[in-house]
Amino acid sequence: MFMGLKDYRNKALTDRLHRQLWTEHRLEVYPDDIMYLIVPYDRDEKLVLELHKYIKSLKSRYSEKDVVFVTTTIMTDDCIKEDI
């Protein structure tokens, strides 16, 4: 849906449309669908740790086994460059 600038600035309208889009068009991704989670190289490893923490927070939605397997798919783009 295209929104003009006036409509886009209307927070109530954009919130309602975002909820509608989320309900009608979201893409379901299941743990078995994930082969790799690639994050940019980060010397401080913040991105990897944040992603790992987020995935672990999903234990209420997924089994512990699924959470563990998904966390093992995390790698940095630097790691891929070195392997290829």
C-alpha atoms as an extended CHARMM CRD file, in Angstrom:
* protein
*
        84  EXT
         1         1  MET       CA              0.0000000000        0.0000000000        0.0000000000  PROA      1               0.0000000000
         2         2  PHE       CA              1.2780000000        3.4470000000       -0.8780000000  PROA      2               0.0000000000
         3         3  MET       CA              0.8750000000        6.1470000000        1.7290000000  PROA      3               0.0000000000
         4         4  GLY       CA              1.2430000000        9.8450000000        1.1340000000  PROA      4               0.0000000000
         5         5  LEU       CA              3.4140000000       11.8860000000        3.4860000000  PROA      5               0.0000000000
         6         6  LYS       CA              0.3670000000       13.2500000000        5.3230000000  PROA      6               0.0000000000
         7         7  ASP       CA             -0.9350000000        9.7170000000        6.0080000000  PROA      7               0.0000000000
         8         8  TYR       CA              2.5340000000        8.4670000000        6.9150000000  PROA      8               0.0000000000
         9         9  ARG       CA              2.8450000000       11.1340000000        9.6070000000  PROA      9               0.0000000000
        10        10  ASN       CA             -0.4680000000       10.0070000000       11.1300000000  PROA      10              0.0000000000
        11        11  LYS       CA              0.8640000000        7.6520000000       13.8350000000  PROA      11              0.0000000000
        12        12  ALA       CA             -2.5250000000        6.0680000000       14.5980000000  PROA      12              0.0000000000
        13        13  LEU       CA             -3.0350000000        5.2420000000       10.9160000000  PROA      13              0.0000000000
        14        14  THR       CA              0.4760000000        3.8620000000       10.3830000000  PROA      14              0.0000000000
        15        15  ASP       CA              0.2300000000        1.7610000000       13.5690000000  PROA      15              0.0000000000
        16        16  ARG       CA             -3.0960000000        0.3110000000       12.4040000000  PROA      16              0.0000000000
        17        17  LEU       CA             -1.7170000000       -0.4620000000        8.9570000000  PROA      17              0.0000000000
        18        18  HSD       CA              1.4360000000       -2.0510000000       10.4140000000  PROA      18              0.0000000000
        19        19  ARG       CA             -0.6990000000       -4.3150000000       12.6010000000  PROA      19              0.0000000000
        20        20  GLN       CA             -2.8490000000       -5.2220000000        9.5960000000  PROA      20              0.0000000000
        21        21  LEU       CA              0.2010000000       -6.0060000000        7.4550000000  PROA      21              0.0000000000
        22        22  TRP       CA              1.7230000000       -8.0530000000       10.2760000000  PROA      22              0.0000000000
        23        23  THR       CA             -1.4640000000      -10.0930000000       10.6570000000  PROA      23              0.0000000000
        24        24  GLU       CA             -2.1520000000      -10.6620000000        6.9800000000  PROA      24              0.0000000000
        25        25  HSD       CA              1.2950000000      -10.8670000000        5.3790000000  PROA      25              0.0000000000
        26        26  ARG       CA              3.9410000000      -11.9480000000        7.8650000000  PROA      26              0.0000000000
        27        27  LEU       CA              6.2940000000      -14.6970000000        6.8420000000  PROA      27              0.0000000000
        28        28  GLU       CA              6.4410000000      -17.5790000000        9.2870000000  PROA      28              0.0000000000
        29        29  VAL       CA              9.9730000000      -18.8760000000        9.8100000000  PROA      29              0.0000000000
        30        30  TYR       CA             10.4980000000      -22.0230000000       11.8380000000  PROA      30              0.0000000000
        31        31  PRO       CA             13.7540000000      -23.2340000000       13.3910000000  PROA      31              0.0000000000
        32        32  ASP       CA             14.0410000000      -26.0150000000       10.7950000000  PROA      32              0.0000000000
        33        33  ASP       CA             13.9880000000      -23.3750000000        8.0320000000  PROA      33              0.0000000000
        34        34  ILE       CA             17.1930000000      -21.7250000000        9.2700000000  PROA      34              0.0000000000
        35        35  MET       CA             20.4840000000      -22.8960000000        7.8380000000  PROA      35              0.0000000000
        36        36  TYR       CA             22.6720000000      -19.8710000000        8.6010000000  PROA      36              0.0000000000
        37        37  LEU       CA             22.3550000000      -16.6340000000       10.5440000000  PROA      37              0.0000000000
        38        38  ILE       CA             25.0730000000      -14.3930000000        9.1660000000  PROA      38              0.0000000000
        39        39  VAL       CA             26.0000000000      -11.1970000000       10.9700000000  PROA      39              0.0000000000
        40        40  PRO       CA             28.6300000000       -8.5990000000       10.0550000000  PROA      40              0.0000000000
        41        41  TYR       CA             32.0230000000       -9.0770000000       11.6550000000  PROA      41              0.0000000000
        42        42  ASP       CA             32.1590000000       -7.2110000000       14.9300000000  PROA      42              0.0000000000
        43        43  ARG       CA             35.4660000000       -7.0530000000       16.7480000000  PROA      43              0.0000000000
        44        44  ASP       CA             33.6810000000       -6.7450000000       20.0950000000  PROA      44              0.0000000000
        45        45  GLU       CA             31.3340000000       -9.6070000000       19.1680000000  PROA      45              0.0000000000
        46        46  LYS       CA             28.3440000000       -7.5120000000       20.2810000000  PROA      46              0.0000000000
        47        47  LEU       CA             26.1460000000       -8.5220000000       17.3640000000  PROA      47              0.0000000000
        48        48  VAL       CA             26.7600000000      -12.2370000000       17.8370000000  PROA      48              0.0000000000
        49        49  LEU       CA             26.1230000000      -11.9960000000       21.5790000000  PROA      49              0.0000000000
        50        50  GLU       CA             22.9640000000       -9.9200000000       21.1090000000  PROA      50              0.0000000000
        51        51  LEU       CA             21.6130000000      -12.3690000000       18.5360000000  PROA      51              0.0000000000
        52        52  HSD       CA             22.4710000000      -15.3150000000       20.7600000000  PROA      52              0.0000000000
        53        53  LYS       CA             20.7080000000      -13.6410000000       23.7110000000  PROA      53              0.0000000000
        54        54  TYR       CA             17.6410000000      -12.9040000000       21.5650000000  PROA      54              0.0000000000
        55        55  ILE       CA             17.4090000000      -16.4750000000       20.3120000000  PROA      55              0.0000000000
        56        56  LYS       CA             17.7020000000      -17.8070000000       23.8480000000  PROA      56              0.0000000000
        57        57  SER       CA             14.8090000000      -15.5290000000       24.8440000000  PROA      57              0.0000000000
        58        58  LEU       CA             12.5720000000      -17.4570000000       22.4220000000  PROA      58              0.0000000000
        59        59  LYS       CA             12.5360000000      -20.5540000000       24.6670000000  PROA      59              0.0000000000
        60        60  SER       CA              8.9450000000      -19.7920000000       25.5750000000  PROA      60              0.0000000000
        61        61  ARG       CA              7.9390000000      -20.1890000000       21.9130000000  PROA      61              0.0000000000
        62        62  TYR       CA             10.2650000000      -23.0060000000       20.8540000000  PROA      62              0.0000000000
        63        63  SER       CA             11.7750000000      -26.0730000000       22.4340000000  PROA      63              0.0000000000
        64        64  GLU       CA             15.1990000000      -25.8560000000       24.0380000000  PROA      64              0.0000000000
        65        65  LYS       CA             16.5140000000      -28.1880000000       21.3260000000  PROA      65              0.0000000000
        66        66  ASP       CA             15.3320000000      -25.8250000000       18.5830000000  PROA      66              0.0000000000
        67        67  VAL       CA             16.8750000000      -22.8350000000       20.3480000000  PROA      67              0.0000000000
        68        68  VAL       CA             20.2250000000      -24.6270000000       20.6970000000  PROA      68              0.0000000000
        69        69  PHE       CA             20.2590000000      -25.7020000000       17.0410000000  PROA      69              0.0000000000
        70        70  VAL       CA             19.4340000000      -22.1940000000       15.8270000000  PROA      70              0.0000000000
        71        71  THR       CA             22.1920000000      -20.6470000000       17.9420000000  PROA      71              0.0000000000
        72        72  THR       CA             24.6690000000      -23.0080000000       16.2810000000  PROA      72              0.0000000000
        73        73  THR       CA             23.8360000000      -21.4740000000       12.8940000000  PROA      73              0.0000000000
        74        74  ILE       CA             25.2450000000      -18.0500000000       13.8400000000  PROA      74              0.0000000000
        75        75  MET       CA             28.3960000000      -17.0090000000       11.9960000000  PROA      75              0.0000000000
        76        76  THR       CA             30.0580000000      -13.7990000000       10.9290000000  PROA      76              0.0000000000
        77        77  ASP       CA             30.5910000000      -12.6940000000        7.3430000000  PROA      77              0.0000000000
        78        78  ASP       CA             34.3200000000      -12.6100000000        8.1190000000  PROA      78              0.0000000000
        79        79  CYS       CA             34.2210000000      -16.3160000000        8.9600000000  PROA      79              0.0000000000
        80        80  ILE       CA             32.6320000000      -17.0640000000        5.5880000000  PROA      80              0.0000000000
        81        81  LYS       CA             35.2940000000      -15.0290000000        3.7520000000  PROA      81              0.0000000000
        82        82  GLU       CA             38.0460000000      -16.9950000000        5.4820000000  PROA      82              0.0000000000
        83        83  ASP       CA             36.4340000000      -20.3510000000        4.6430000000  PROA      83              0.0000000000
        84        84  ILE       CA             36.0150000000      -19.5550000000        0.9510000000  PROA      84              0.0000000000
